[in-house]
Amino acid sequence: MKAVIIDEKKNLHWQEFETPVCTAGQVLIKIHATAINRADLAQRQGFYPPPPGASPVMGLECSGEVTALGGDTSKFKIGDRVCALLSGGGYAQYAAVDEGSVLPIPRGNSFVHGACLPEVFATAWLNLFMEAGLQPGEKVILHAGASGVGTAAIQLCRSFGSPCFVTAGSEAKVDTCVELGAETGSNRHDGSFLAKALDFAGDSGIDVILDPVGGAYLEDNLKLLGLNGRLVLIGLMGGATTEINLGIMMMKRLRVIGSTLRARPLAEKAEIMRQLQTLVWPKIESGEIRPIVDTVMPIEEIEAAHALVASDKTIGKVVLSISA
C-alpha cells in the first residue's frame, strides 16, 4: 500500500509502505478518506510521537470499507462502511483497527463526512460529558470554537442543552460558531476574551471550560469558573507552564482536569465510541448534528493540506481523499 512518510527534513511523501495485517480483535479498513488534526502537525515536528505499538504513520481517524476481519470480531462484516478512531495510521490506504474503535458511518453521510467524525466527536464527548460531567443548563466556554473539536463541541452543547461561549480567530469564525449554536463569542485578535465572557457567565459563573490553549488562558479561565467549575485542558498551544492561584481553586472548589485521548487504553476508547453510537450518531443521522468540512484535498497534496491547517484560516475539518 501507500502511506504518507516523513523524511529526515520533515517533508511528507506519499510512497510505498508495509500494509498492516489485522490480528485478533481487529478489522482491516480500506481507507477512502482521512482528516487532519493539529496533533498530526505536532507529530510531524517530532513533538507528539505515537504511543507504543501504534503505527508510525500520521492520522488519527479515517473512513472506508472493511476488507478483512481478525479473529474474535463480531461487530462488522466485509464491505461495511465504517469510520474509526486511530492511534496512528490514517494517512494510508489501509489501517488495522481494534473493532471497539470502529463505528458504522451514520446513515446518509459520505466517506468524507465519516472521516470528520471519530477524533473530534470522541474528544468533545469524552471531555465535556465524561471528564467534566456536563449537565443540561450548565454554561460552557469553548476555546478555539471554529476548530474541528470546537465545531463538534458547539453542536453537542446545543443539542444536549448547555449554552456555550466561544473564542475564535476572526469575527467570521465567531459568526459561524453562533450559526452552529453558540450563544456568543470573542475574537481573540481583539484582546482578552474576559470581559465578554464575564457578561455571558453572569453571577453564577461558568460551569465547564474546554481549553486547548493552556498556560496563556489559565488565569482568566479560573476567574470565569463558578462554584464547582471544571476546566478541562486538552492542548498547550498557549504554553505548558504558568502560575496558578490556588486560593481561587480552593474557595470555588474548582477542578482542573488534564486529558488526552490518543494513548488511552482500548477499553476506554471503546466505551467512548459506544456512547457516541448510542447518543450522538442518531442526531447525526437526523441532521441535528453535522460534520463540518472546510476543504477536501487528495492525499497526494498533503503538504498543501498541512499548510492550510497551520494557517488557522479553516473552520471545521480538512479532509484528505484517498483513491485506490
C-alpha positions, 0 to 999 in steps of 0.5 A: 500500500501507500502511506504518507512518510516523513523524511529526515527534513520533515517533508511528507511523501506519499510512497510505498509502505508495509500494509498492516495485517489485522490480528485478533480483535481487529478489522482491516479498513480500506481507507477512502478518506482521512482528516487532519488534526493539529496533533498530526502537525505536532507529530510531524515536528517530532513533538507528539510521537505515537504511543507504543505499538501504534503505527508510525504513520500520521492520522488519527481517524479515517473512513472506508470499507472493511476488507478483512476481519481478525479473529474474535470480531463480531461487530462488522462484516466485509464491505461495511462502511465504517469510520474509526478512531486511530492511534496512528495510521490514517494517512494510508490506504489501509489501517488495522483497527481494534473493532471497539474503535470502529463505528458504522458511518451514520446513515446518509453521510459520505466517506468524507463526512465519516472521516470528520467524525471519530477524533473530534466527536470522541474528544468533545464527548469524552471531555465535556460529558465524561471528564467534566460531567456536563449537565443540561443548563450548565454554561460552557466556554469553548476555546478555539470554537471554529476548530474541528473539536470546537465545531463538534463541541458547539453542536453537542452543547446545543443539542444536549442543552448547555449554552456555550461561549466561544473564542475564535480567530476572526469575527467570521469564525465567531459568526459561524460558531453562533450559526452552529449554536453558540450563544456568543463569542470573542475574537481573540485578535481583539484582546482578552476574551474576559470581559465578554465572557464575564457578561455571558457567565453572569453571577453564577459563573461558568460551569465547564471550560474546554481549553486547548490553549493552556498556560496563556488562558489559565488565569482568566479561565479560573476567574470565569469558573463558578462554584464547582467549575471544571476546566478541562485542558486538552492542548498547550498551544498557549504554553505548558507552564504558568502560575496558578492561584490556588486560593481561587481553586480552593474557595470555588472548589474548582477542578482542573482536569488534564486529558488526552485521548490518543494513548488511552487504553482500548477499553476506554476508547471503546466505551467512548465510541459506544456512547457516541453510537448510542447518543450522538450518531442518531442526531447525526443521522437526523441532521441535528448534528453535522460534520463540518468540512472546510476543504477536501484535498487528495492525499497526494497534496498533503503538504498543501493540506498541512499548510492550510491547517497551520494557517488557522484560516479553516473552520471545521475539518480538512479532509484528505481523499484517498483513491485506490 
